[in-house]
Amino acid sequence: MTQKLQNSHNVGPRALELFWPALGLLMISVLSAAAFNALRPEPLPWNWRAEARLEREGFAIVDDPNELQELLGQPGIAVLDARNELLYEIGHIPGATSLPAEGLAGAGADYWRRLPEAEIYVVYCSEELCPLAGKLAEALAARGLSEIYVFVPGFDVWLEDGRPVETGKF
């Protein structure tokens, strides 16, 4: 029994014979993929973080709660909460307008009436991986608005940072 346990940790010569060719195939695959990507007319990005994607799409990034705090209340700036209405009612950044991205699919005139007049729009969601802020930013850009910022860390970071929060209906 003891001999069996000791042998179970040893890698046999056949496994080592298969390891090096498998590693070689993996390396060839990775290098081939990188080469083909570089030859594409529009190469796929290597950085898939939400912030990098939004920057590639032309949106300005606000990545610091202090920076957003400075923007709040300034004339010509509107903050938009892309989360659903229930989350907005539970708590939102002071002065934010609820414009849930989930309502974009059938967005009619009533939906867009909520959009305040502003020169700069700052959009946020729950957290960095939440896609709703990006969807709302894209919809705003499609409507011809150009000064769109995305607060990438989102409401969760705002809350964790001890920033002020408002509650209630939109």
C-alpha positions in Angstrom: 0.0 0.0 0.0 2.8 2.4 0.9 4.6 1.6 -2.3 1.4 2.3 -4.3 1.1 5.8 -2.7 4.7 6.7 -3.4 4.4 5.7 -7.1 1.2 7.7 -7.5 3.2 11.0 -7.1 5.8 10.0 -9.7 5.1 11.2 -13.2 5.7 8.4 -15.7 8.0 8.7 -18.7 5.0 8.6 -21.1 3.5 11.7 -19.4 6.7 13.6 -19.8 6.9 12.5 -23.5 3.4 14.0 -24.0 4.0 17.2 -22.0 6.6 18.8 -24.2 4.7 18.4 -27.5 1.6 19.7 -25.8 3.4 22.7 -24.5 4.8 23.3 -28.0 1.4 23.1 -29.6 0.1 25.6 -27.0 2.9 28.0 -27.7 2.3 27.8 -31.5 -1.4 28.4 -31.0 -0.9 31.5 -28.9 1.7 33.0 -31.2 -0.5 32.2 -34.2 -3.5 33.9 -32.6 -1.4 37.0 -31.8 -0.1 37.2 -35.3 -3.5 36.8 -36.9 -4.9 39.4 -34.5 -2.2 41.9 -35.5 -3.0 41.4 -39.2 -6.7 42.1 -38.8 -8.0 45.4 -40.1 -9.3 46.1 -36.6 -7.3 44.0 -34.1 -9.0 42.8 -31.0 -7.8 44.7 -27.9 -5.6 42.9 -25.4 -7.2 44.9 -22.5 -10.8 43.8 -21.8 -11.3 46.0 -18.7 -14.5 48.1 -18.9 -12.6 51.3 -18.6 -10.4 50.5 -21.5 -13.4 49.5 -23.7 -15.2 52.7 -22.8 -12.1 54.8 -23.6 -11.7 53.1 -27.0 -15.3 54.0 -27.7 -14.5 57.7 -27.1 -16.0 58.2 -23.6 -14.2 60.2 -21.0 -13.5 58.3 -17.8 -14.0 59.4 -14.2 -12.3 56.9 -12.1 -12.0 58.7 -8.7 -14.9 59.6 -6.4 -13.1 62.8 -5.5 -13.2 63.8 -9.2 -17.0 63.1 -9.4 -17.6 64.9 -6.1 -16.0 68.0 -7.7 -18.3 67.8 -10.7 -21.5 67.5 -8.7 -23.5 70.7 -8.6 -21.5 72.5 -11.2 -23.6 74.2 -13.9 -24.1 72.3 -17.1 -23.4 68.8 -15.6 -26.0 66.1 -15.2 -25.4 62.8 -13.4 -27.3 59.8 -14.7 -27.9 56.6 -12.8 -28.1 53.7 -15.3 -29.3 51.2 -12.7 -32.9 50.1 -12.3 -35.4 52.3 -10.5 -35.5 50.2 -7.4 -31.7 50.5 -6.8 -32.0 54.2 -7.5 -34.8 54.6 -4.9 -32.7 52.7 -2.3 -29.8 55.0 -2.8 -28.1 57.1 -5.5 -25.5 59.8 -5.9 -27.0 63.2 -4.9 -28.6 65.1 -7.8 -28.5 62.1 -10.1 -31.4 61.4 -12.5 -32.7 57.9 -12.9 -32.4 56.8 -16.5 -32.3 53.0 -16.3 -30.4 51.4 -19.2 -32.7 48.4 -19.1 -35.4 50.7 -20.5 -33.4 51.5 -23.7 -34.8 48.7 -25.7 -38.2 50.3 -26.1 -37.1 53.8 -25.2 -39.7 56.3 -26.5 -40.3 59.9 -25.9 -41.4 59.4 -22.2 -38.0 57.7 -21.5 -36.0 60.5 -23.0 -38.0 63.3 -21.3 -36.3 62.4 -18.1 -32.9 63.4 -19.6 -32.0 66.8 -18.1 -30.5 69.5 -20.3 -26.8 69.6 -19.8 -23.5 70.2 -21.5 -21.8 67.2 -19.8 -23.4 63.9 -18.8 -21.8 61.7 -16.2 -23.2 58.1 -16.3 -22.7 55.5 -13.6 -23.8 52.0 -12.7 -23.3 49.7 -9.6 -19.7 48.8 -10.2 -16.9 48.5 -12.8 -18.1 45.3 -14.3 -21.7 46.5 -14.7 -22.4 47.1 -18.4 -25.4 49.4 -18.0 -23.4 52.6 -17.8 -21.7 51.8 -21.0 -25.0 51.0 -22.7 -26.5 54.2 -21.6 -23.4 56.2 -22.6 -23.7 54.6 -26.1 -27.4 55.5 -26.3 -26.6 59.1 -25.4 -23.9 59.2 -28.0 -26.3 57.8 -30.6 -28.6 60.7 -29.8 -25.9 63.1 -30.8 -24.6 64.0 -27.3 -20.8 64.3 -27.2 -19.7 65.2 -23.7 -20.3 61.9 -22.0 -18.2 60.8 -19.0 -18.5 57.4 -17.3 -17.9 57.0 -13.6 -16.4 53.5 -13.9 -16.0 52.5 -10.2 -19.8 53.0 -9.8 -22.2 53.5 -7.0 -20.7 50.7 -4.8 -17.3 52.5 -4.6 -19.1 55.8 -4.0 -20.9 54.3 -1.1 -17.9 52.4 0.3 -15.9 55.7 0.2 -18.4 57.3 2.6 -19.8 59.8 0.1 -23.3 61.3 0.5 -26.2 59.4 -0.8 -29.8 60.4 -1.6 -32.8 58.1 -1.4 -36.3 58.2 -2.9 -38.2 58.3 -6.1 -37.0 59.8 -9.3 
